[in-house]
């Protein structure tokens, strides 16, 4: 027994030495990453609303009291249908007076014409002097002029009576009202506003610096904010010639192309436009490793699944992202989180669903 003890102790010491010489297994760390893909397009979005392309403020041409208004906001109106009316009493009396004046003038003209004819016959038989015939002829011409004046006065009175009725020159929908029944209105005072519902457009404000290269007909995609799945195409129709002073934006009008019925007047929309830009690489700011005055990112080697620090040059930083000026190529896989706890050559694993 005494001889076996040293042997056992030796074997135990040898076993301990062999275990201490073994290296612990390397831990493979999962990391989040992205594949570098230079951005070649940029999408701009601008909020606005759906407005009618054609809208008219309808008003009476005369001073008067409103006796009827047959529409309210939201009603559809047809071309030529009466929308509102003024009290026509005074205008009807003016028409009657003009008709009476015309009848009187026509009677005077008939009398003057008959007198001229009699004087003409007497002059032919030398029973009246030339001066009397000339006076009769002049009276006939004056009576004829009074008839023409009376006709013009009647036509004007009838036209004025027609102005007591207000109607739309096109089919549309009432978007606003400006007077109530019983109210006395002035000429030109808005009674109702009618908009064509078939011609709709998106009106948005675009920063001044983005409107320089927008010719008429530039395509846009317009999205309904309340239902983003509903979209339609639009083309630029008009850009305000002057930018708004405080916001430095220009009012832009986009004609909607066959918009769905959901694009009602007043609906809030987003107009988007995709433009080509110089290829740029953008990465989340969490991928940037700034150390000892240098800027780096961790690149994953797809063959060895290990990381290595890669020097880059940052062009700019914008909130949660930064733009790479040089040092990266398309297709490289860059670690986007935990960059301060990695070391060169460390084995990593890209989790499924944790990369792009």
Secondary structure, 3 states (H helix, E strand, C coil): CHHHHHHHHHHHHHHHHHHHHCCCCCCCEEEEEEECCCEEEEEEEEEEEEEECCEEEEECCCCEEEEEECCCCCCEECCCCEEEEECCHHHHHHHHHHHHHHHHHHHHHHHHHHHHHHHHHHHHCCCCCHHHHHHHHHHHHHHHHHHHHHHHHHHHHHHHHHCCEEECCCCEEEEEECCCCCCEECCCCEEEEEECCCCEEEEEEEEHHHCCCCCCCCEEEEEECCCCCCEEEEEEEEECCCCCCCCCEEEEEEEEECCCCCCCCCCEEEEEEEEEEEEEEEEEHHHCEEECCEEEEEEEECCCCEEEEEECEEEEEECCEEEEEECCCCCCEEECCCHHHCCCCCEEEEEEEEEC
